[in-house]
Amino acid sequence: MDRRGVLRMSAVAGAGAASVFTPDGVSFARAESGAEDTRTIRGHLPTGAPDFVYLPVEVPTGVREIAVSYTYDKPAVPAGTKGNALDIGVFDERGTALGGRGFRGWSGGARDSFAISAREATPGYLAGPVRPGTWNVVLGPYTVAPQGMDYEVTVTLRHGEQGETPRTAHPPERARGRGRAWYRGDCHLHTVHSDGKRTPAETAAAAREAGLDFIATTEHNTTSGHGAWAGLWDEDFLILCGEEVTTRNGHFLALGTDPGTFVDWRYRARDDAFSRYARRIHKAGGLVVPAHPNCPFVGCQWKFGYADADAVEVWNGPWTADDELAVAAWDNMLTSRPDGDGRLPAMGSSDAHREPQTVGLPQTVVHADELSRHALLEGIRAGRSYLAESSRISLTLTASGPRGEHAGIGERLALDPDAEVAVRLEVTGAAEGATARLLTDQGEMLTGEVSAKPLEWRTTASLATYVRAEIRHSPAEGSPPGLPGAMAAMTNPIWLGRVD
């Protein structure tokens, strides 16, 4: 399955916490140690089912493990009509209220069963004691066929001693790195802890092979991956914690948060809840990054606006038409931010889930003071970064003034409006026939074939609010005339002129 197919089937959920649909749950009695008890819940969801359906499970004392499996029907539907797709997760006795205090795991549609005990849990779920009280299996009817959806959920309780919960090893805050330098990273990845097929070890190996210095673990709607990387980092390879928050009105990355930070996903744009969770991410030291905002599939289009965003993922996996739309929309926003400075940095990530999807295609190359969580996030937030399809490509974009003033990517060249600005772009590692473009708030101002000779251009701050660069492959055979080729690399802007 290609990356877009994965997105189509990814775990998605959303909308208000209240539900008018209250199916019957199941209740278990206390039993002897070693006993196993199973109950089955059957139900039907109409096409107007809420985004979430909670199935209460009364758990007695003395339970060692809770195991859940489920099935649902997939009837034939007319052409062009969405069929049945049902996600699943669980909340413990602490409740289902927004904020996730009772959250114990989510697998979306990636698994048909899971189990939780104090000692271990299925990937996507959190190990810990199975305490008595009302647990809730949560169903997320992603799409429902015209006939509705029949489902069956089987819950098994295994009685016995709880055992000890292993101590979680989280990644360190920093690595040795190379001091102040450009660091390559992939900030959107999935493993077996959500709907990916690679293990964390396989993902880390792929990242190293791609020449990356850092990655982020961003599983759908769960933090279970934060503690799954023990032994996979070292002095020159850093792992950031995060989450891909997949609502019904778009996905976003909670990037570089404190380990264990859970961000709820059960709301839509109409619920006026997004800003609350953006603040939670910022309080946990992370960035808010809308992901693949123009992806055409159900639940993927970004509807929350960008006022709370720190950056935006404009390039997601191999270059496609929706990436082209995302870059165009991002460029249109560069001069319209409330602070007047236009800073909504662009990012690129692979969103790789499985072979043969390539980790590091694309990657964000960040200029940071050190290889640490704080320094990398500071560099991303400031826009001191460029995007590249692989570690083969490197580039330098600079702007200089008449008196030796100098600025690089993400920086501001503070000059009088009519002072002359010299712009210089150097590129190495691009494919034969690649084209370099210099763009401003007016659009494309200069283009030329990538070569050993730098591309140079002169302007003034009165004529260009910013300048940024793109490296494009040759247009594909048969593509419409006038359209550029696929992206090979692109920069964030250099800002020109003084700010009042």
Residue, then its C-alpha position, 0 to 999 in steps of 0.5 A: m500500500d502506498r503512503r496515500g493509501v495508508l493515510r486513507m485508512s489511518a486512525v482518525a477520530g473527532a467531535g464532541a465528547a457527548s454522545v446521544f448513542t448509549p449502547d449496553g455494556v457488559s459487567f463482570a463478577r469477581a473470580e478466582s485467580g487464574a480464571e478467565d471470563t469473556r463477554t460479547i457486545r453486539g450492536h448496530l450503528p446507523t449512518g448518523a452515528p456520533d464520532f465516538v461510541y463508548l461501550p462501558v465495561e464493569v471491571p471487578t477487583g483482582v483482574r490481571e489483564i483485559a483483552v478486547s477484540y472486535t469485528y464489523d460488517k463491510p457490506a457492498v456499497p454503491a460506487g462513490t459511496k464510503g463503506n464501513a470503517l471502524d476504529i477502536g481504543v480504550f479508556d480506564e476507570r478514570g473516565t472518558a472526559l476530554g483531556g485523556r485522563g483515563f486514556r489507555g490506548w488507541s489502535g484506530g483501524a490498524r488492529d482487530s485486538f489488543a490486551i493491557s496488563a500491568r506488565e505489558a500492553t499491545p503496541g498503541y496501548l499503555a501498560g499499567p494496573v487493571r484497576p476496578g471500575t467502569w472502563n470504556v471501549v471506544l469505537g470510532p465509526y470513521t465512515v458508515a455505509p448506507q446500510g449502517m454498521d453491525y459490530e461485535v466487541t468481545v471483552t475477556l478478563r483474566h484474573g490474577e496478580q497484577g505484577e509490576t509495571p516496567r519503568t519506561a526509558h524515554p529518549p534523552e534531551r540532547a546528543r553530542g552532535r556537531g555543535r552549531a550545524w545543520y541537522r537533518g531530521d524526519c519529524h513524522l513517522h509511524t511504527v507498529h505503535s499505530d498503523g505502521k509496519r516497521t518496528p522502532a528498531e527498523t525505523a531507526a535503522a532506516a533513518r540512519e541509512a538515510g543520513l538523518d541526525f534526528i527523528a520524531t516518534t509521532e504515532h496516531n493518538t497515542t503516546s505508547g511509542h515514547g518509551a519504545w526506543a531504548g537503546l536506539w539513540d546514541e551520541d549522534f542520533l536524537i529521538l524526539c517524542g510527539e504524537e500525530v493528533t488525527t481529528r475529523n477535521g485534519h491531522f497535526l503533529a504535537l512535535g517534540t513534547d515532553p515524554g508521555t504528553f498525551v494530546d486528545w483528538r476527539y473534537r472538530a473545528r466547530d467545537d472550539a477546542f483546538s486552541r486548548y490543545a495547542r496550549r497544552i502542546h506549548k506548555a509541554g515544550g512542543l510545536v504545533v504543526p498541521a500535517h499534510p493540510n491539503c490531503p484529499f482523503v476523509g478527515c485529512q483536510w486542515k480546518f482549524g486555521y493557522a493562528d495557533a500553529d508554529a510551522v506547517e508540513v507542506w511536503n509529505g512523502p513523495w511529491t504529489a499534487d496536494d503538496e503542490l497545493a500546500v506549498a502554494a497556500w503556505d506561500n500565500m500566507l507568508t505576508s499575512r500573519p498577525d505579527g506582520d513578520g510572516r513567519l509560518p515555517a514550512m516543514g517536510s516529513s516522510d510520514a513513512h509507515r512501512e516498506p518500501q516507503t522511504v524514511g527521510l523522503p523528504q527531510t527537514v534540515v535545521h540550523a541549530d546551536e546543538l543536537s538537542r530537543h530545545a535547539l532543534l525546535e527553536g530552529i524549526r520555529a524560527g524557520r532556520s531550515y530547508l527541506a530536501e528529498s534526501s541527504r544527497i542534496s545540500l544548499t545555501l541561500t544567503a542575502s547580503g547588503p551593501r555594507g556587509e550585512h548578511a542573513g541566511i535562511g529564516e533570518r531577516l536582513a534589516l535594510d532601508p527599503d532602497a538598499e540593494v540586496a544580493v541574493r546567492l543560491e548554491v546547490t550540491g547533489a541535485a539530479e541532472g537537469a534540475t532547475a533552481r527558482l528564486l521566489t518572492d512575494q511577487g512570485e518567481m523572479l529568477t530561474g536557472e539550471v542547477s550547476a556548479k555556478p551559484l545562482e545570483w540575483r539582486t533586488t531591494a527590500s522595497l521590491a521583495t518582502y522575502v526571498r526563498a528558493e526551490i529546486r525542481h526536477s525536470p517536468a515529467e513526460g506528458s505533464p501540462p506545459g508551464l507546470p514545474g517538476a517535482m520538488a527536490a528541495m526548498t527553503n524557508p524565506i529570508w526576510l528583507g527590510r526592517v520591521d517597525 
